[in-house]
Amino acid sequence: MTLATWLSIVAICILGAMTPGPSLAVVLRHTVTNSRQHGVAAAIFHAAGVALWALLTVMGLAILVAESPVLFKVITWGGAGYLAWLGYKALTAKGDGVLKVGETEHVSWWKAGVDGLMISLLNPKLALFFIALFSQFVSAGQTLSDQLIMMATAGGIDGLWYVLVALVFSHSKVLTYLQKHTRWIDRITGGILIGLSARVVTLS
C-alpha cells in the first residue's frame, strides 16, 4: 500500500468517524450524564467494534474481487447510492438530532464500554459504510498486511475521534455551542458524503 493510498483512507475514515449518528449519541450521553471517563470507555470499545467491521468488510470485498467482479461492481454502486442517501439525509436534517443529549442512568465504566461496543457491532450500516468507502481501495492482489492496515486505520481513527469527543464535550459550553450550529454540521457532512459517492462511482 502506497502512502498516498493510506492517506486517502485516513481522510475517508476521519469523515466516517465525524459523521453524526447513534454512535456519537451514545458517547455523548455517557460523557455528559456520567463522566468523561465513561465517554472514553464507550469510545475505546466502539473503536474495537469498528475495527472488526472494517476487517470483515475488506476481507469480504477482496473475495468478491477475485471470485465475482460483476457482483463486486454491483455492491460498489449500491454503496455509492448509500453514501448519497446519507448525504441527502444530512442535507435535509432539521438540526435536532444526536447532539440533543437526553437523560440516562448512571452506570459503571464497563457498562459504558459495552454500550459503545454494541452500538457498533449491532449497526449493519457500518458495514454498508465501509463497503462504500473501501471498495475503491480493494484489489484482487491485496495482501493480508494491507487489510490489517485498513482495519487498524479505521479502528484507530474512530477511537481517537470519540475519545476527543469525550474529552471536549465533557465541557458543557462546547456541547451547547455545537447544538446551536447542528444544521451547519449536517450541511457540511452531507455535501462531503455526496461528493464521496460520486467519487466511488467514477472510480468503479
DALINJO-V27268 format. One record per backbone hydrogen bond with DSSP energy under -0.5 kcal/mol. CO is the residue of the C=O (numbers start at 1). NH is the residue of the N-H. E is the energy in kcal/mol with one decimal. If there is no record, write none. Layout:
BEGIN
co & nh & e
CO & NH & E
CO & NH & E
END
This chain:
BEGIN
co & nh & e
2 & 6 & -2.3
3 & 7 & -2.6
4 & 8 & -1.7
5 & 9 & -2.1
6 & 10 & -2.6
7 & 11 & -2.4
8 & 12 & -2.2
9 & 13 & -2.7
10 & 14 & -2.3
11 & 15 & -1.8
12 & 16 & -2.5
13 & 17 & -2.5
14 & 18 & -2.1
15 & 19 & -1.2
21 & 25 & -1.6
22 & 26 & -2.1
23 & 27 & -2.2
24 & 28 & -2.6
25 & 29 & -2.5
26 & 30 & -2.1
27 & 31 & -2.0
28 & 32 & -3.1
29 & 33 & -2.5
29 & 34 & -0.5
30 & 34 & -1.2
30 & 35 & -1.8
35 & 39 & -1.7
36 & 40 & -2.2
37 & 41 & -2.3
38 & 42 & -2.3
39 & 43 & -2.2
40 & 44 & -2.6
41 & 45 & -2.2
42 & 46 & -2.1
43 & 47 & -2.1
44 & 48 & -1.4
45 & 49 & -1.6
46 & 50 & -2.2
47 & 51 & -2.5
48 & 52 & -1.8
49 & 53 & -2.2
50 & 54 & -2.6
51 & 55 & -2.4
52 & 56 & -2.5
53 & 57 & -2.5
54 & 58 & -2.6
55 & 59 & -2.5
56 & 60 & -2.1
57 & 61 & -2.6
58 & 62 & -2.2
59 & 63 & -1.7
60 & 64 & -1.9
61 & 65 & -2.4
62 & 66 & -1.7
63 & 67 & -2.6
64 & 68 & -2.7
68 & 72 & -2.3
69 & 73 & -2.1
70 & 74 & -2.1
71 & 75 & -2.6
72 & 76 & -2.3
73 & 77 & -2.4
74 & 78 & -2.3
75 & 79 & -2.6
76 & 80 & -2.2
77 & 81 & -2.2
78 & 82 & -2.0
79 & 83 & -2.3
80 & 84 & -2.2
81 & 85 & -2.2
82 & 86 & -2.4
83 & 87 & -2.5
84 & 88 & -2.4
85 & 89 & -2.6
86 & 90 & -2.2
87 & 91 & -2.4
88 & 92 & -2.0
90 & 93 & -0.8
97 & 100 & -1.9
99 & 101 & -1.1
100 & 102 & -0.5
108 & 112 & -1.9
109 & 113 & -2.4
110 & 114 & -2.6
111 & 115 & -2.3
112 & 116 & -2.0
113 & 117 & -2.4
114 & 118 & -2.9
115 & 119 & -2.0
116 & 120 & -0.8
117 & 120 & -0.6
117 & 121 & -2.7
118 & 122 & -2.5
120 & 123 & -1.2
122 & 124 & -0.7
123 & 126 & -1.9
123 & 127 & -0.5
124 & 128 & -1.7
125 & 129 & -2.5
126 & 130 & -2.5
127 & 131 & -2.5
128 & 132 & -2.3
129 & 133 & -2.0
130 & 134 & -3.5
131 & 135 & -1.4
133 & 136 & -0.6
134 & 137 & -2.1
134 & 138 & -0.9
139 & 142 & -1.5
143 & 147 & -1.8
144 & 148 & -2.5
145 & 149 & -2.2
146 & 150 & -2.2
147 & 151 & -2.2
148 & 152 & -2.9
149 & 153 & -2.5
150 & 154 & -2.3
151 & 155 & -2.7
152 & 156 & -2.7
153 & 157 & -2.4
154 & 158 & -2.0
155 & 159 & -2.5
156 & 160 & -2.6
157 & 161 & -2.6
158 & 162 & -2.4
159 & 163 & -2.2
160 & 164 & -2.1
161 & 165 & -2.3
162 & 166 & -2.3
163 & 167 & -2.2
164 & 168 & -3.0
165 & 169 & -3.0
166 & 170 & -0.6
168 & 171 & -1.5
170 & 172 & -0.8
171 & 174 & -1.4
171 & 175 & -1.1
172 & 176 & -2.4
173 & 177 & -2.1
174 & 178 & -2.3
175 & 179 & -2.4
176 & 180 & -1.2
177 & 181 & -0.6
178 & 181 & -0.9
179 & 182 & -0.9
181 & 185 & -1.6
182 & 186 & -2.6
183 & 187 & -2.4
184 & 188 & -2.4
185 & 189 & -2.4
186 & 190 & -2.5
187 & 191 & -2.2
188 & 192 & -2.0
189 & 193 & -2.4
190 & 194 & -2.1
191 & 195 & -1.9
192 & 196 & -2.3
193 & 197 & -2.2
194 & 198 & -1.8
195 & 199 & -1.8
196 & 200 & -2.4
197 & 201 & -1.9
198 & 202 & -2.2
199 & 203 & -1.7
200 & 204 & -1.1
END
